[in-house]
Amino acid sequence: MYSVLGWLNVIILGVILSPYVLRFLNRKFFKTQNNVFKNTVKVLRRLHKPLGIALAVLALVHGYLALGELRLHTGSLLYLSVFITALLGGSFYRLKKRALFAWHKRLALLSFLLLILHILYPSALYYLLN
């Protein structure tokens, strides 16, 4: 079950990141004004917040099911990064301070990089610390 939850979390994170990635690609490469594209990004942006909350909960459940306890692991770092990213995003949504949004995006990139590390080398911290 933890494996299914893990891949579900990857999909959720992909959907969460997709509005930003699509807007970036459009701004740099495609430069389309297509309404279907704009509406797709708009729908994905609406899904961003609820999926972020779902990810914060499901990632914790995934980690607990995989390890049987909460301990330091690449997944723990990933979870902490995702959780702080969500807090910064929620703070920006509430307070409208641009610096919070900038840090939200930076932490989202860090979360993506930690996801890659977690998928490719989940025991990295164990070997690094031992």
C-alpha positions as CSV (number, residue, x, y, z in Angstrom):
1,M,0.0,0.0,0.0
2,Y,2.9,2.4,0.8
3,S,4.2,2.0,-2.7
4,V,0.8,2.9,-4.3
5,L,0.6,5.9,-2.0
6,G,4.2,6.9,-2.9
7,W,3.4,6.9,-6.6
8,L,0.1,8.7,-6.0
9,N,2.1,11.4,-4.2
10,V,4.5,11.7,-7.2
11,I,1.4,12.2,-9.5
12,I,-0.1,14.7,-7.1
13,L,3.2,16.7,-6.9
14,G,3.4,16.6,-10.7
15,V,-0.1,18.1,-11.0
16,I,0.7,20.7,-8.3
17,L,3.9,21.8,-10.2
18,S,2.3,21.7,-13.6
19,P,0.7,25.2,-13.7
20,Y,4.0,26.8,-13.0
21,V,5.9,24.5,-15.4
22,L,3.3,25.1,-18.2
23,R,3.4,28.8,-17.7
24,F,7.2,28.9,-17.7
25,L,7.3,26.8,-20.9
26,N,4.7,28.9,-22.6
27,R,6.6,32.1,-21.6
28,K,9.9,30.8,-22.9
29,F,9.1,28.5,-25.8
30,F,5.5,28.2,-27.0
31,K,4.2,31.7,-26.6
32,T,0.6,30.6,-27.3
33,Q,-2.5,32.5,-26.6
34,N,-4.7,29.5,-27.1
35,N,-7.8,29.5,-24.8
36,V,-7.6,25.7,-24.3
37,F,-4.1,26.1,-22.9
38,K,-5.1,29.0,-20.7
39,N,-8.2,27.2,-19.4
40,T,-6.1,24.1,-18.6
41,V,-3.6,26.1,-16.6
42,K,-6.6,27.8,-14.8
43,V,-8.1,24.4,-13.8
44,L,-4.7,23.2,-12.6
45,R,-4.2,26.3,-10.5
46,R,-7.6,25.7,-8.8
47,L,-6.4,22.1,-8.0
48,H,-3.1,23.4,-6.6
49,K,-4.3,24.2,-3.1
50,P,-6.5,21.2,-2.3
51,L,-3.9,18.8,-3.8
52,G,-1.2,20.5,-1.7
53,I,-3.2,19.8,1.4
54,A,-3.8,16.2,0.3
55,L,0.0,15.8,-0.4
56,A,0.9,17.0,3.0
57,V,-1.4,14.3,4.6
58,L,-0.7,11.4,2.2
59,A,3.0,11.9,2.2
60,L,3.1,11.5,6.0
61,V,0.9,8.3,5.7
62,H,3.1,7.0,3.0
63,G,6.2,7.5,5.1
64,Y,4.7,5.9,8.2
65,L,3.5,2.9,6.2
66,A,6.8,2.4,4.5
67,L,9.0,2.6,7.6
68,G,6.6,1.7,10.5
69,E,7.8,4.8,12.4
70,L,8.9,8.3,11.8
71,R,12.6,8.6,11.4
72,L,15.2,10.6,9.5
73,H,15.2,9.5,5.8
74,T,15.3,11.2,2.4
75,G,11.5,11.0,2.5
76,S,11.5,12.9,5.9
77,L,13.5,15.7,4.3
78,L,11.2,15.7,1.3
79,Y,8.1,15.8,3.6
80,L,9.6,18.7,5.6
81,S,10.3,20.6,2.4
82,V,6.8,20.0,1.0
83,F,5.2,21.0,4.3
84,I,7.2,24.2,4.5
85,T,6.4,24.9,0.9
86,A,2.7,24.5,1.7
87,L,3.0,26.8,4.7
88,L,4.7,29.5,2.6
89,G,2.1,29.1,-0.1
90,G,-0.7,29.4,2.5
91,S,1.0,32.3,4.1
92,F,1.3,34.1,0.8
93,Y,-2.4,33.4,0.0
94,R,-3.4,34.9,3.3
95,L,-0.9,37.8,3.6
96,K,-0.1,38.6,-0.1
97,K,3.6,39.3,0.6
98,R,5.6,38.7,-2.6
99,A,8.7,37.5,-0.6
100,L,6.6,34.6,0.7
101,F,5.6,33.6,-2.8
102,A,9.3,33.8,-4.0
103,W,10.3,31.4,-1.1
104,H,7.3,29.2,-1.9
105,K,8.6,28.7,-5.5
106,R,12.2,28.2,-4.3
107,L,11.1,25.5,-1.8
108,A,8.9,23.9,-4.5
109,L,12.1,23.5,-6.6
110,L,13.9,22.0,-3.6
111,S,11.0,19.7,-3.0
112,F,11.2,18.5,-6.6
113,L,14.9,17.9,-6.3
114,L,14.4,16.0,-3.0
115,L,11.7,13.9,-4.7
116,I,14.3,12.9,-7.4
117,L,16.8,12.0,-4.6
118,H,14.1,10.1,-2.7
119,I,13.1,8.1,-5.7
120,L,16.6,7.3,-7.0
121,Y,18.5,6.9,-3.7
122,P,16.1,6.7,-0.7
123,S,18.8,5.5,1.7
124,A,21.2,8.4,1.0
125,L,20.9,9.9,4.5
126,Y,21.5,6.6,6.2
127,Y,24.7,6.1,4.3
128,L,25.8,9.7,4.6
129,L,25.3,9.7,8.4
130,N,26.7,6.2,9.1
